[in-house]
Amino acid sequence: MQDRIVELIHDRELPPGAPMPTEPQLMDLLGASRNSVREAIRALQALGIVEIRHGYGTFVGRASLDALTPSLTFRVRTGPGGGVRALHDLVEVRELLETGLIGSVAGTVSEARVAALDALVTGMAHDTAADRAFHALLYEGCGNDLVLQLIGMFWDVYHEIGGVLAPPEDRVAQTVANHRRIVDALRARDPEAAREAMRRHFGDVKQRIVQAEARAAAA
């Protein structure tokens, strides 16, 4: 039933925010019972595909990847070694994504954005949210909303589970240094240096995960 409702949205070319057919209309269109339609709508709401506005009706949603964050967090938490191995896999995916993008950023980033990124690096010494803002700003000019959502989701999951790693205060200086190298490479408009700085950043993250995995195995 969920697939049929999604197909109806596509067939009618309904954009995000457009009103959906009413419940009775869906029953007639799909030849389905009220309970089947309601269950399907609730499931699609959980995925962000539809949005229920009480008192107004049901509308096509934007299907933000935020809806997937709890599932991905659960998958990582329940992975081998208390989630440490799955956390390593998550970071590898993010590394592939970001090292593939950073080279193009180095060739197009403006002086104003470099200055803003530099300020965020300084802020990382006392504000963990500056790290997330840094990576979001880094790719904001790519014009790819999916990239921003994926990176944001990976960051949120990583930091929700990151308690298995070293305490935050033990890695602040290294985090700042790693991000400073990325900014320096961007300022120099050097794509290869930017990619290498990004690889070094993720290499440090993966090393902390390996250490956490060893601690978990020894416990």
N, C-alpha and C positions, 0 to 999 in steps of 0.2 A: 504493500500500500504506500509506503514511504516513497519508493521508486516511482510509482505512478503519479504521485503528487509533484515530485521533482520534475518528471517528464512534462507534466502539464504546465509548470512554470516556464520551462524552456520552450515548449510548443507555442505558448502565448507570448513569449519574449517579454516576460514581466521583469522589470528592473528592480533592484533593491529599493524598498520603500513603497512599492506598488501594492495596492490592496489585493488580497487573495479572494477567490470565490468564497461565498459564505459556506458554513457547514452543510446546510441543506443542498446547496448547489453542488458541492463536492460529492455528496451522497448520490445525487442524480447523475453527475458526470462520470463517476467511477463505478456506479452500481454497487455501492458498498453500504454497510450498516453505519449507524451513528457512532457506535463504539469503535469500529475499525478506523473511521476517519479521525476521531478524537485521539486515539492512541498514536496514530501516525503523525498527527500535528504536534502532539507533545514530544515525540521523538525528534522531529525536525526542529522544534524549538530548542531542544537541548544542544543541537548541532549549530544553531544560529542560522539555519536555512530559512526559517520563518520566525516572525516576531509577533507575539500576541500582545495587543494593547487593550487592556481591559476597558470596556465601555466604547471602544472604537472598532475593534475587529482584528483580523489577522492580516499581516503584511509580509511581503517578501523580505527576508533578512539579508544581512551582508556576509553571513558565514565567516565571521572573524575566526582566525586560528586560536584565539583565546579559549574557544570551546574545547580545543584539543589538549590544552595544557594539563588539566587534571589527569587525563588518560595517560599522557606521556610521562608525567611525574610518577604515576602509579607503576607504570612499566619499568621505569628506571629504579624506583625504590625496591621493587620485588625481584630485581635481577640478581645474578650470581654475586656472591660476596657482599650481600647487603646493598646491592645496587652499584657498587664501585666499578665493576666491569662495564655495566650498561652506561654509567656516567662517562667512562672513557670513550665508548662508542659515540655517545652524544657529542662530546667535544670534538671527535674526529670529523663528524659530519659538519659541524659548525666551522672547523678549520678549513675544510675543503671549500666551503661556500665563501668564506671571507678572504682566503688567500686568492681565490679566483676573481674576486671583485676589486681588491685593493689596488691592483695595478692600473685599472682604468680610472679609479678615483684619483690616483697620483697625477694623472695627466690632465685632469679637469678641475680639481679642487681650487676654490678661490682663496685669496689671502685672508678674507674675512672668516671663512670657515676654518682655515688653519688656526687662526687666532682663537676662535671659539673652542676648537678641539684642545688647544694648548691650555686654555683656562680650565677645561674639564679635567685634564690630567692633573693640574695643580689641585683641583678639588678632590681628587681621589684619595688624597692623604687623610681626609677626615669625613668623606661622604661616599658611601658605597654606591649610592644611586648614580654618581657621576660616571661610573664605569658603563652602566647601561645606556646612559644618555650619550656617551662618547661613541659607542658602536652604532646607535641609531642615527646620530648626526653624520657619522662617517659616510653612510650610504644613502642619506636623505636625497641627495642630488641625482641618484641613479634613475629615478622615475619608475622604480619597481616596488610597488606596495607589498607584493608577496614576499620579497626579500626582507623588507623591514619587519613584517609580521613573523617570518620564520626566525630571524635573528632574535627578535624580542621574546618569542616563545622559548627558544633554546636557552637564552640568558635566564629567564625566569625559572625554568626547570632546574638548570644548573645551580643557581644560587639558593633555591629552596632545599636542595639536597646536599649542597656543598659543605654541610657541617661535618661530613666524614673526612674532610681534608684538614689541613693545618688551620689553627685559629686565625681569623682575619688579620689580627695585629701582627702575626708572624710573616705575612706576605705583602703588606702594604707597600713597602719600599720597592720590592721587586715588581709589583703590579704597576706602580708609577713609572719605574724605569722602562719597563717593556712598552708601555703606551707612549712614553716620551720618544722612544726610538721610532715609533710609527709616525708621530707628528714630524720629527726631524726629516724623515724620508719624504713625507708629503711636501714639506716646505722646500725641499731640494728638487721636487718634481722628478723623483727617481723611482720608477715603478718596481724595478728589481729590488732595490733597497727596502721599499715598502713591503713587498712580498716576504722578504727575508725577515724583516722586523715582525711581521704578523706570524710567520712560522715560529720565530723564537718565542713570541708571546704564548702561543698555544703549546709549544714544546715544554715551557715551564709549567703550564697548567696540567699537561698530561703527566709530567714527572711527579707532581704532587699527588695525582690520582694513583700512579704506580706505587708510591710510598704508602698511601692509604690502603691500597690493596694488600701490600705486604704486611702491614700492621694487622689488618683484619684476618689474614691467614694465620698469623702467629698467635692471635688471641685464643 
